[in-house]
Amino acid sequence: MPAAKPRPESADSIAPAASSPGVAVSSRAPAGPVPPARLADELAVPAPSPVHQLQAGLAQLTAPPGPAAEPLYPGWLRIAFPLASSALLWAALLWGAIRLA
């Protein structure tokens, strides 16, 4: 990567005269053409900045909460229903087997 050339100090002290009163002219005008933006390679690691850290912290505070858990059926029903339906089906199978015999 080429090193940037420092500008001479005399360039900072010379400011063009304003064409009308009340118009401020910047003393730091670009010295030449602006170099084109360079692409970051795959090895480039972004530097953490205080602004990005603040935004990440605020994003955690404003993130919508996860989906609320649906209320479950009571435990006695979750155990009793499969047992009762299984017993009912076995009874129907045995009744049908006895009926056919």
Biopython code that builds the backbone (N, CA, C, O; Angstrom):
import numpy as np
from Bio.PDB.StructureBuilder import StructureBuilder

atoms = [
    (1, "MET", "N", (0.848, -1.151, 0.000)),
    (1, "MET", "CA", (0.000, 0.000, 0.000)),
    (1, "MET", "C", (0.902, 1.223, 0.000)),
    (1, "MET", "O", (1.782, 1.336, 0.853)),
    (2, "PRO", "N", (0.700, 2.149, -0.946)),
    (2, "PRO", "CA", (1.570, 3.320, -0.987)),
    (2, "PRO", "C", (1.257, 4.250, 0.172)),
    (2, "PRO", "O", (0.110, 4.392, 0.593)),
    (3, "ALA", "N", (2.299, 4.871, 0.667)),
    (3, "ALA", "CA", (2.132, 5.814, 1.774)),
    (3, "ALA", "C", (1.640, 7.141, 1.244)),
    (3, "ALA", "O", (2.011, 7.557, 0.146)),
    (4, "ALA", "N", (0.806, 7.805, 2.021)),
    (4, "ALA", "CA", (0.280, 9.108, 1.613)),
    (4, "ALA", "C", (1.372, 10.160, 1.757)),
    (4, "ALA", "O", (2.147, 10.151, 2.713)),
    (5, "LYS", "N", (1.416, 11.058, 0.794)),
    (5, "LYS", "CA", (2.409, 12.122, 0.845)),
    (5, "LYS", "C", (1.864, 13.263, 1.686)),
    (5, "LYS", "O", (0.722, 13.679, 1.492)),
    (6, "PRO", "N", (2.666, 13.783, 2.626)),
    (6, "PRO", "CA", (2.178, 14.912, 3.411)),
    (6, "PRO", "C", (2.116, 16.169, 2.554)),
    (6, "PRO", "O", (2.948, 16.386, 1.673)),
    (7, "ARG", "N", (1.114, 16.984, 2.833)),
    (7, "ARG", "CA", (0.997, 18.246, 2.105)),
    (7, "ARG", "C", (1.936, 19.267, 2.723)),
    (7, "ARG", "O", (2.226, 19.203, 3.917)),
    (8, "PRO", "N", (2.402, 20.187, 1.936)),
    (8, "PRO", "CA", (3.255, 21.233, 2.506)),
    (8, "PRO", "C", (2.427, 22.115, 3.434)),
    (8, "PRO", "O", (1.235, 22.322, 3.211)),
    (9, "GLU", "N", (3.068, 22.629, 4.470)),
    (9, "GLU", "CA", (2.364, 23.459, 5.450)),
    (9, "GLU", "C", (1.859, 24.748, 4.837)),
    (9, "GLU", "O", (0.878, 25.319, 5.314)),
    (10, "SER", "N", (2.502, 25.205, 3.804)),
    (10, "SER", "CA", (2.073, 26.455, 3.188)),
    (10, "SER", "C", (0.704, 26.303, 2.528)),
    (10, "SER", "O", (-0.013, 27.291, 2.372)),
    (11, "ALA", "N", (0.335, 25.097, 2.143)),
    (11, "ALA", "CA", (-0.968, 24.883, 1.517)),
    (11, "ALA", "C", (-2.095, 25.075, 2.516)),
    (11, "ALA", "O", (-3.187, 25.495, 2.135)),
    (12, "ASP", "N", (-1.851, 24.772, 3.811)),
    (12, "ASP", "CA", (-2.882, 24.961, 4.828)),
    (12, "ASP", "C", (-3.083, 26.432, 5.167)),
    (12, "ASP", "O", (-4.191, 26.852, 5.503)),
    (13, "SER", "N", (-2.034, 27.196, 5.082)),
    (13, "SER", "CA", (-2.134, 28.596, 5.502)),
    (13, "SER", "C", (-2.713, 29.466, 4.413)),
    (13, "SER", "O", (-3.170, 30.573, 4.699)),
    (14, "ILE", "N", (-2.712, 29.004, 3.157)),
    (14, "ILE", "CA", (-3.257, 29.803, 2.061)),
    (14, "ILE", "C", (-4.699, 29.397, 1.860)),
    (14, "ILE", "O", (-4.995, 28.255, 1.508)),
    (15, "ALA", "N", (-5.596, 30.347, 2.089)),
    (15, "ALA", "CA", (-7.016, 30.091, 1.890)),
    (15, "ALA", "C", (-7.513, 31.012, 0.798)),
    (15, "ALA", "O", (-7.145, 32.187, 0.777)),
    (16, "PRO", "N", (-8.333, 30.520, -0.104)),
    (16, "PRO", "CA", (-8.856, 31.401, -1.148)),
    (16, "PRO", "C", (-9.780, 32.440, -0.538)),
    (16, "PRO", "O", (-10.458, 32.179, 0.456)),
    (17, "ALA", "N", (-9.800, 33.577, -1.121)),
    (17, "ALA", "CA", (-10.626, 34.674, -0.622)),
    (17, "ALA", "C", (-12.084, 34.373, -0.914)),
    (17, "ALA", "O", (-12.418, 33.841, -1.973)),
    (18, "ALA", "N", (-12.954, 34.715, 0.031)),
    (18, "ALA", "CA", (-14.384, 34.488, -0.135)),
    (18, "ALA", "C", (-14.935, 35.494, -1.135)),
    (18, "ALA", "O", (-14.546, 36.662, -1.126)),
    (19, "SER", "N", (-15.845, 35.039, -2.002)),
    (19, "SER", "CA", (-16.396, 35.921, -3.022)),
    (19, "SER", "C", (-17.459, 36.845, -2.444)),
    (19, "SER", "O", (-17.675, 37.937, -2.971)),
    (20, "SER", "N", (-18.124, 36.430, -1.373)),
    (20, "SER", "CA", (-19.123, 37.279, -0.743)),
    (20, "SER", "C", (-18.930, 37.211, 0.764)),
    (20, "SER", "O", (-18.481, 36.189, 1.282)),
    (21, "PRO", "N", (-19.262, 38.279, 1.475)),
    (21, "PRO", "CA", (-19.078, 38.254, 2.927)),
    (21, "PRO", "C", (-20.044, 37.265, 3.570)),
    (21, "PRO", "O", (-21.166, 37.085, 3.096)),
    (22, "GLY", "N", (-19.608, 36.635, 4.638)),
    (22, "GLY", "CA", (-20.440, 35.693, 5.372)),
    (22, "GLY", "C", (-20.306, 34.265, 4.870)),
    (22, "GLY", "O", (-20.911, 33.367, 5.457)),
    (23, "VAL", "N", (-19.553, 34.015, 3.826)),
    (23, "VAL", "CA", (-19.363, 32.667, 3.306)),
    (23, "VAL", "C", (-18.027, 32.168, 3.804)),
    (23, "VAL", "O", (-16.987, 32.753, 3.501)),
    (24, "ALA", "N", (-18.047, 31.103, 4.559)),
    (24, "ALA", "CA", (-16.811, 30.547, 5.097)),
    (24, "ALA", "C", (-16.198, 29.616, 4.068)),
    (24, "ALA", "O", (-16.900, 28.842, 3.418)),
    (25, "VAL", "N", (-14.902, 29.694, 3.929)),
    (25, "VAL", "CA", (-14.187, 28.830, 3.009)),
    (25, "VAL", "C", (-13.282, 27.936, 3.830)),
    (25, "VAL", "O", (-12.544, 28.419, 4.688)),
    (26, "SER", "N", (-13.329, 26.670, 3.583)),
    (26, "SER", "CA", (-12.522, 25.719, 4.320)),
    (26, "SER", "C", (-11.068, 25.877, 3.922)),
    (26, "SER", "O", (-10.745, 26.012, 2.742)),
    (27, "SER", "N", (-10.192, 25.858, 4.920)),
    (27, "SER", "CA", (-8.765, 25.976, 4.626)),
    (27, "SER", "C", (-8.168, 24.638, 4.239)),
    (27, "SER", "O", (-7.005, 24.574, 3.842)),
    (28, "ARG", "N", (-8.944, 23.564, 4.348)),
    (28, "ARG", "CA", (-8.445, 22.230, 4.001)),
    (28, "ARG", "C", (-9.165, 21.700, 2.766)),
    (28, "ARG", "O", (-9.974, 20.777, 2.852)),
    (29, "ALA", "N", (-8.867, 22.283, 1.650)),
    (29, "ALA", "CA", (-9.424, 21.817, 0.385)),
    (29, "ALA", "C", (-8.615, 20.612, -0.077)),
    (29, "ALA", "O", (-7.431, 20.509, 0.245)),
    (30, "PRO", "N", (-9.231, 19.696, -0.828)),
    (30, "PRO", "CA", (-8.473, 18.534, -1.296)),
    (30, "PRO", "C", (-7.317, 18.976, -2.187)),
    (30, "PRO", "O", (-7.479, 19.840, -3.048)),
    (31, "ALA", "N", (-6.151, 18.374, -1.971)),
    (31, "ALA", "CA", (-4.951, 18.766, -2.695)),
    (31, "ALA", "C", (-4.934, 18.190, -4.096)),
    (31, "ALA", "O", (-4.288, 18.758, -4.977)),
    (32, "GLY", "N", (-5.610, 17.096, -4.330)),
    (32, "GLY", "CA", (-5.584, 16.466, -5.635)),
    (32, "GLY", "C", (-6.757, 15.534, -5.794)),
    (32, "GLY", "O", (-7.714, 15.598, -5.023)),
    (33, "PRO", "N", (-6.696, 14.672, -6.783)),
    (33, "PRO", "CA", (-7.801, 13.733, -6.974)),
    (33, "PRO", "C", (-7.898, 12.760, -5.803)),
    (33, "PRO", "O", (-6.896, 12.334, -5.230)),
    (34, "VAL", "N", (-9.127, 12.431, -5.474)),
    (34, "VAL", "CA", (-9.379, 11.513, -4.364)),
    (34, "VAL", "C", (-9.105, 10.085, -4.849)),
    (34, "VAL", "O", (-9.604, 9.692, -5.904)),
    (35, "PRO", "N", (-8.319, 9.304, -4.097)),
    (35, "PRO", "CA", (-8.044, 7.933, -4.550)),
    (35, "PRO", "C", (-9.316, 7.097, -4.497)),
    (35, "PRO", "O", (-10.175, 7.329, -3.646)),
    (36, "PRO", "N", (-9.443, 6.130, -5.397)),
    (36, "PRO", "CA", (-10.663, 5.298, -5.392)),
    (36, "PRO", "C", (-10.710, 4.435, -4.135)),
    (36, "PRO", "O", (-9.682, 4.104, -3.545)),
    (37, "ALA", "N", (-11.923, 4.084, -3.746)),
    (37, "ALA", "CA", (-12.100, 3.237, -2.569)),
    (37, "ALA", "C", (-11.543, 1.852, -2.864)),
    (37, "ALA", "O", (-11.694, 1.333, -3.970)),
    (38, "ARG", "N", (-10.910, 1.271, -1.881)),
    (38, "ARG", "CA", (-10.351, -0.061, -2.071)),
    (38, "ARG", "C", (-11.258, -1.086, -1.411)),
    (38, "ARG", "O", (-11.921, -0.804, -0.413)),
    (39, "LEU", "N", (-11.273, -2.266, -1.981)),
    (39, "LEU", "CA", (-12.083, -3.346, -1.434)),
    (39, "LEU", "C", (-11.310, -4.056, -0.337)),
    (39, "LEU", "O", (-10.097, -4.241, -0.436)),
    (40, "ALA", "N", (-12.012, -4.446, 0.695)),
    (40, "ALA", "CA", (-11.382, -5.217, 1.771)),
    (40, "ALA", "C", (-11.253, -6.661, 1.317)),
    (40, "ALA", "O", (-12.162, -7.211, 0.694)),
    (41, "ASP", "N", (-10.140, -7.256, 1.626)),
    (41, "ASP", "CA", (-9.968, -8.661, 1.260)),
    (41, "ASP", "C", (-10.616, -9.556, 2.305)),
    (41, "ASP", "O", (-11.114, -9.069, 3.320)),
    (42, "GLU", "N", (-10.611, -10.859, 2.063)),
    (42, "GLU", "CA", (-11.273, -11.792, 2.982)),
    (42, "GLU", "C", (-10.548, -11.914, 4.310)),
    (42, "GLU", "O", (-11.108, -12.455, 5.263)),
    (43, "LEU", "N", (-9.319, -11.427, 4.398)),
    (43, "LEU", "CA", (-8.578, -11.507, 5.654)),
    (43, "LEU", "C", (-8.778, -10.271, 6.522)),
    (43, "LEU", "O", (-8.347, -10.250, 7.675)),
    (44, "ALA", "N", (-9.419, -9.254, 5.989)),
    (44, "ALA", "CA", (-9.616, -8.019, 6.737)),
    (44, "ALA", "C", (-10.592, -8.256, 7.889)),
    (44, "ALA", "O", (-11.650, -8.860, 7.706)),
    (45, "VAL", "N", (-10.233, -7.785, 9.046)),
    (45, "VAL", "CA", (-11.077, -7.917, 10.233)),
    (45, "VAL", "C", (-11.590, -6.530, 10.601)),
    (45, "VAL", "O", (-10.794, -5.608, 10.779)),
    (46, "PRO", "N", (-12.908, -6.367, 10.718)),
    (46, "PRO", "CA", (-13.412, -5.039, 11.071)),
    (46, "PRO", "C", (-12.999, -4.666, 12.489)),
    (46, "PRO", "O", (-13.019, -5.493, 13.401)),
    (47, "ALA", "N", (-12.629, -3.420, 12.648)),
    (47, "ALA", "CA", (-12.222, -2.933, 13.963)),
    (47, "ALA", "C", (-13.464, -2.548, 14.757)),
    (47, "ALA", "O", (-14.314, -1.822, 14.242)),
    (48, "PRO", "N", (-13.592, -3.014, 15.996)),
    (48, "PRO", "CA", (-14.757, -2.628, 16.798)),
    (48, "PRO", "C", (-14.656, -1.158, 17.183)),
    (48, "PRO", "O", (-13.615, -0.691, 17.644)),
    (49, "SER", "N", (-15.732, -0.457, 16.990)),
    (49, "SER", "CA", (-15.745, 0.949, 17.360)),
    (49, "SER", "C", (-16.737, 1.151, 18.502)),
    (49, "SER", "O", (-17.641, 0.335, 18.683)),
    (50, "PRO", "N", (-16.584, 2.210, 19.260)),
    (50, "PRO", "CA", (-17.535, 2.472, 20.355)),
    (50, "PRO", "C", (-18.964, 2.634, 19.850)),
    (50, "PRO", "O", (-19.911, 2.261, 20.543)),
    (51, "VAL", "N", (-19.126, 3.181, 18.663)),
    (51, "VAL", "CA", (-20.475, 3.366, 18.129)),
    (51, "VAL", "C", (-21.121, 2.015, 17.844)),
    (51, "VAL", "O", (-22.290, 1.801, 18.166)),
    (52, "HIS", "N", (-20.350, 1.095, 17.232)),
    (52, "HIS", "CA", (-20.908, -0.225, 16.947)),
    (52, "HIS", "C", (-21.196, -0.998, 18.240)),
    (52, "HIS", "O", (-22.182, -1.732, 18.313)),
    (53, "GLN", "N", (-20.365, -0.842, 19.237)),
    (53, "GLN", "CA", (-20.621, -1.515, 20.514)),
    (53, "GLN", "C", (-21.878, -0.959, 21.168)),
    (53, "GLN", "O", (-22.660, -1.709, 21.751)),
    (54, "LEU", "N", (-22.077, 0.360, 21.073)),
    (54, "LEU", "CA", (-23.277, 0.975, 21.633)),
    (54, "LEU", "C", (-24.521, 0.502, 20.887)),
    (54, "LEU", "O", (-25.543, 0.202, 21.505)),
    (55, "GLN", "N", (-24.434, 0.436, 19.557)),
    (55, "GLN", "CA", (-25.577, -0.030, 18.784)),
    (55, "GLN", "C", (-25.899, -1.484, 19.096)),
    (55, "GLN", "O", (-27.072, -1.854, 19.156)),
    (56, "ALA", "N", (-24.884, -2.314, 19.294)),
    (56, "ALA", "CA", (-25.128, -3.716, 19.633)),
    (56, "ALA", "C", (-25.799, -3.828, 20.998)),
    (56, "ALA", "O", (-26.694, -4.652, 21.189)),
    (57, "GLY", "N", (-25.366, -2.999, 21.946)),
    (57, "GLY", "CA", (-25.991, -3.017, 23.267)),
    (57, "GLY", "C", (-27.430, -2.547, 23.228)),
    (57, "GLY", "O", (-28.294, -3.106, 23.904)),
    (58, "LEU", "N", (-27.689, -1.506, 22.424)),
    (58, "LEU", "CA", (-29.055, -1.005, 22.315)),
    (58, "LEU", "C", (-29.946, -1.976, 21.553)),
    (58, "LEU", "O", (-31.141, -2.064, 21.836)),
    (59, "ALA", "N", (-29.392, -2.696, 20.603)),
    (59, "ALA", "CA", (-30.184, -3.661, 19.845)),
    (59, "ALA", "C", (-30.685, -4.780, 20.750)),
    (59, "ALA", "O", (-31.770, -5.318, 20.531)),
    (60, "GLN", "N", (-29.901, -5.131, 21.762)),
    (60, "GLN", "CA", (-30.347, -6.168, 22.690)),
    (60, "GLN", "C", (-31.518, -5.677, 23.527)),
    (60, "GLN", "O", (-32.384, -6.463, 23.911)),
    (61, "LEU", "N", (-31.545, -4.375, 23.810)),
    (61, "LEU", "CA", (-32.633, -3.833, 24.620)),
    (61, "LEU", "C", (-33.909, -3.666, 23.814)),
    (61, "LEU", "O", (-35.005, -3.766, 24.364)),
    (62, "THR", "N", (-33.781, -3.411, 22.514)),
    (62, "THR", "CA", (-34.961, -3.155, 21.700)),
    (62, "THR", "C", (-35.404, -4.376, 20.905)),
    (62, "THR", "O", (-36.410, -4.310, 20.198)),
    (63, "ALA", "N", (-34.692, -5.474, 21.002)),
    (63, "ALA", "CA", (-35.076, -6.676, 20.249)),
    (63, "ALA", "C", (-36.406, -7.200, 20.784)),
    (63, "ALA", "O", (-36.627, -7.221, 21.995)),
    (64, "PRO", "N", (-37.285, -7.622, 19.886)),
    (64, "PRO", "CA", (-38.564, -8.143, 20.366)),
    (64, "PRO", "C", (-38.342, -9.443, 21.129)),
    (64, "PRO", "O", (-37.466, -10.231, 20.772)),
    (65, "PRO", "N", (-39.121, -9.667, 22.164)),
    (65, "PRO", "CA", (-38.958, -10.917, 22.916)),
    (65, "PRO", "C", (-39.338, -12.110, 22.054)),
    (65, "PRO", "O", (-40.105, -11.994, 21.099)),
    (66, "GLY", "N", (-38.788, -13.242, 22.412)),
    (66, "GLY", "CA", (-39.079, -14.472, 21.677)),
    (66, "GLY", "C", (-40.537, -14.846, 21.824)),
    (66, "GLY", "O", (-41.260, -14.256, 22.626)),
    (67, "PRO", "N", (-40.970, -15.824, 21.053)),
    (67, "PRO", "CA", (-42.380, -16.224, 21.156)),
    (67, "PRO", "C", (-42.701, -16.770, 22.546)),
    (67, "PRO", "O", (-41.917, -17.511, 23.139)),
    (68, "ALA", "N", (-43.844, -16.393, 23.035)),
    (68, "ALA", "CA", (-44.261, -16.834, 24.367)),
    (68, "ALA", "C", (-44.630, -18.308, 24.326)),
    (68, "ALA", "O", (-45.230, -18.787, 23.363)),
    (69, "ALA", "N", (-44.269, -19.004, 25.364)),
    (69, "ALA", "CA", (-44.577, -20.432, 25.447)),
    (69, "ALA", "C", (-46.083, -20.604, 25.641)),
    (69, "ALA", "O", (-46.705, -19.929, 26.461)),
    (70, "GLU", "N", (-46.643, -21.518, 24.869)),
    (70, "GLU", "CA", (-48.067, -21.780, 25.008)),
    (70, "GLU", "C", (-48.304, -22.563, 26.294)),
    (70, "GLU", "O", (-47.490, -23.410, 26.661)),
    (71, "PRO", "N", (-49.387, -22.293, 26.967)),
    (71, "PRO", "CA", (-49.666, -23.052, 28.190)),
    (71, "PRO", "C", (-49.929, -24.519, 27.855)),
    (71, "PRO", "O", (-50.644, -24.835, 26.904)),
    (72, "LEU", "N", (-49.349, -25.391, 28.641)),
    (72, "LEU", "CA", (-49.498, -26.822, 28.420)),
    (72, "LEU", "C", (-50.731, -27.345, 29.149)),
    (72, "LEU", "O", (-51.247, -26.724, 30.079)),
    (73, "TYR", "N", (-51.178, -28.502, 28.693)),
    (73, "TYR", "CA", (-52.270, -29.158, 29.416)),
    (73, "TYR", "C", (-51.739, -29.616, 30.767)),
    (73, "TYR", "O", (-50.536, -29.826, 30.920)),
    (74, "PRO", "N", (-52.616, -29.772, 31.738)),
    (74, "PRO", "CA", (-52.159, -30.230, 33.045)),
    (74, "PRO", "C", (-51.546, -31.633, 32.949)),
    (74, "PRO", "O", (-51.884, -32.416, 32.062)),
    (75, "GLY", "N", (-50.650, -31.923, 33.871)),
    (75, "GLY", "CA", (-49.928, -33.186, 33.860)),
    (75, "GLY", "C", (-50.830, -34.402, 33.965)),
    (75, "GLY", "O", (-50.597, -35.407, 33.294)),
    (76, "TRP", "N", (-51.874, -34.320, 34.816)),
    (76, "TRP", "CA", (-52.739, -35.479, 34.973)),
    (76, "TRP", "C", (-53.456, -35.813, 33.669)),
    (76, "TRP", "O", (-53.704, -36.986, 33.389)),
    (77, "LEU", "N", (-53.796, -34.799, 32.864)),
    (77, "LEU", "CA", (-54.477, -35.046, 31.596)),
    (77, "LEU", "C", (-53.505, -35.606, 30.556)),
    (77, "LEU", "O", (-53.881, -36.454, 29.746)),
    (78, "ARG", "N", (-52.254, -35.130, 30.579)),
    (78, "ARG", "CA", (-51.271, -35.621, 29.614)),
    (78, "ARG", "C", (-50.899, -37.082, 29.878)),
    (78, "ARG", "O", (-50.415, -37.765, 28.976)),
    (79, "ILE", "N", (-51.115, -37.557, 31.080)),
    (79, "ILE", "CA", (-50.841, -38.971, 31.380)),
    (79, "ILE", "C", (-52.117, -39.800, 31.259)),
    (79, "ILE", "O", (-52.084, -40.912, 30.730)),
    (80, "ALA", "N", (-53.226, -39.278, 31.737)),
    (80, "ALA", "CA", (-54.474, -40.048, 31.761)),
    (80, "ALA", "C", (-55.045, -40.264, 30.373)),
    (80, "ALA", "O", (-55.565, -41.348, 30.104)),
    (81, "PHE", "N", (-54.975, -39.284, 29.473)),
    (81, "PHE", "CA", (-55.572, -39.429, 28.150)),
    (81, "PHE", "C", (-54.930, -40.554, 27.335)),
    (81, "PHE", "O", (-55.667, -41.380, 26.796)),
    (82, "PRO", "N", (-53.613, -40.635, 27.214)),
    (82, "PRO", "CA", (-53.050, -41.771, 26.451)),
    (82, "PRO", "C", (-53.351, -43.115, 27.097)),
    (82, "PRO", "O", (-53.612, -44.090, 26.393)),
    (83, "LEU", "N", (-53.320, -43.186, 28.432)),
    (83, "LEU", "CA", (-53.616, -44.463, 29.105)),
    (83, "LEU", "C", (-55.069, -44.873, 28.887)),
    (83, "LEU", "O", (-55.353, -46.036, 28.602)),
    (84, "ALA", "N", (-55.981, -43.925, 29.021)),
    (84, "ALA", "CA", (-57.403, -44.245, 28.857)),
    (84, "ALA", "C", (-57.713, -44.607, 27.405)),
    (84, "ALA", "O", (-58.460, -45.553, 27.156)),
    (85, "SER", "N", (-57.158, -43.881, 26.458)),
    (85, "SER", "CA", (-57.438, -44.205, 25.053)),
    (85, "SER", "C", (-56.819, -45.551, 24.671)),
    (85, "SER", "O", (-57.411, -46.306, 23.901)),
    (86, "SER", "N", (-55.631, -45.856, 25.205)),
    (86, "SER", "CA", (-55.018, -47.160, 24.939)),
    (86, "SER", "C", (-55.863, -48.284, 25.535)),
    (86, "SER", "O", (-56.079, -49.312, 24.893)),
    (87, "ALA", "N", (-56.341, -48.085, 26.764)),
    (87, "ALA", "CA", (-57.185, -49.109, 27.393)),
    (87, "ALA", "C", (-58.478, -49.290, 26.611)),
    (87, "ALA", "O", (-58.947, -50.419, 26.463)),
    (88, "LEU", "N", (-59.060, -48.219, 26.112)),
    (88, "LEU", "CA", (-60.284, -48.298, 25.331)),
    (88, "LEU", "C", (-60.046, -49.040, 24.010)),
    (88, "LEU", "O", (-60.874, -49.855, 23.603)),
    (89, "LEU", "N", (-58.945, -48.769, 23.354)),
    (89, "LEU", "CA", (-58.635, -49.465, 22.098)),
    (89, "LEU", "C", (-58.372, -50.953, 22.330)),
    (89, "LEU", "O", (-58.819, -51.785, 21.540)),
    (90, "TRP", "N", (-57.647, -51.304, 23.411)),
    (90, "TRP", "CA", (-57.407, -52.725, 23.723)),
    (90, "TRP", "C", (-58.722, -53.429, 24.047)),
    (90, "TRP", "O", (-58.931, -54.580, 23.665)),
    (91, "ALA", "N", (-59.590, -52.740, 24.743)),
    (91, "ALA", "CA", (-60.886, -53.340, 25.064)),
    (91, "ALA", "C", (-61.680, -53.596, 23.782)),
    (91, "ALA", "O", (-62.336, -54.629, 23.649)),
    (92, "ALA", "N", (-61.617, -52.646, 22.833)),
    (92, "ALA", "CA", (-62.339, -52.816, 21.579)),
    (92, "ALA", "C", (-61.741, -53.964, 20.766)),
    (92, "ALA", "O", (-62.474, -54.729, 20.140)),
    (93, "LEU", "N", (-60.421, -54.084, 20.773)),
    (93, "LEU", "CA", (-59.770, -55.186, 20.048)),
    (93, "LEU", "C", (-60.140, -56.541, 20.659)),
    (93, "LEU", "O", (-60.457, -57.483, 19.932)),
    (94, "LEU", "N", (-60.102, -56.641, 21.983)),
    (94, "LEU", "CA", (-60.443, -57.894, 22.647)),
    (94, "LEU", "C", (-61.926, -58.228, 22.441)),
    (94, "LEU", "O", (-62.269, -59.388, 22.213)),
    (95, "TRP", "N", (-62.795, -57.235, 22.520)),
    (95, "TRP", "CA", (-64.220, -57.484, 22.290)),
    (95, "TRP", "C", (-64.450, -57.985, 20.865)),
    (95, "TRP", "O", (-65.233, -58.911, 20.654)),
    (96, "GLY", "N", (-63.765, -57.371, 19.876)),
    (96, "GLY", "CA", (-63.901, -57.808, 18.489)),
    (96, "GLY", "C", (-63.333, -59.210, 18.285)),
    (96, "GLY", "O", (-63.903, -59.991, 17.524)),
    (97, "ALA", "N", (-62.224, -59.550, 18.945)),
    (97, "ALA", "CA", (-61.629, -60.875, 18.805)),
    (97, "ALA", "C", (-62.539, -61.924, 19.419)),
    (97, "ALA", "O", (-62.699, -63.005, 18.853)),
    (98, "ILE", "N", (-63.139, -61.628, 20.569)),
    (98, "ILE", "CA", (-64.055, -62.568, 21.213)),
    (98, "ILE", "C", (-65.329, -62.721, 20.373)),
    (98, "ILE", "O", (-65.878, -63.818, 20.277)),
    (99, "ARG", "N", (-65.785, -61.659, 19.784)),
    (99, "ARG", "CA", (-67.006, -61.679, 18.999)),
    (99, "ARG", "C", (-66.842, -62.557, 17.744)),
    (99, "ARG", "O", (-67.767, -63.259, 17.336)),
    (100, "LEU", "N", (-65.629, -62.499, 17.138)),
    (100, "LEU", "CA", (-65.362, -63.280, 15.938)),
    (100, "LEU", "C", (-65.103, -64.771, 16.237)),
    (100, "LEU", "O", (-65.306, -65.623, 15.372)),
    (101, "ALA", "N", (-64.673, -65.066, 17.419)),
    (101, "ALA", "CA", (-64.320, -66.458, 17.748)),
    (101, "ALA", "C", (-65.510, -67.315, 18.039)),
    (101, "ALA", "O", (-65.360, -68.502, 18.329)),
]
sb = StructureBuilder()
sb.init_structure("model")
sb.init_model(0)
sb.init_chain("A")
sb.init_seg("    ")
for serial, (resi, resn, name, xyz) in enumerate(atoms, 1):
    if name == "N":
        sb.init_residue(resn, " ", resi, " ")
    sb.init_atom(name, np.array(xyz, "f"), 0.0, 1.0, " ", f" {name:<3s}", serial, name[0])
structure = sb.get_structure()
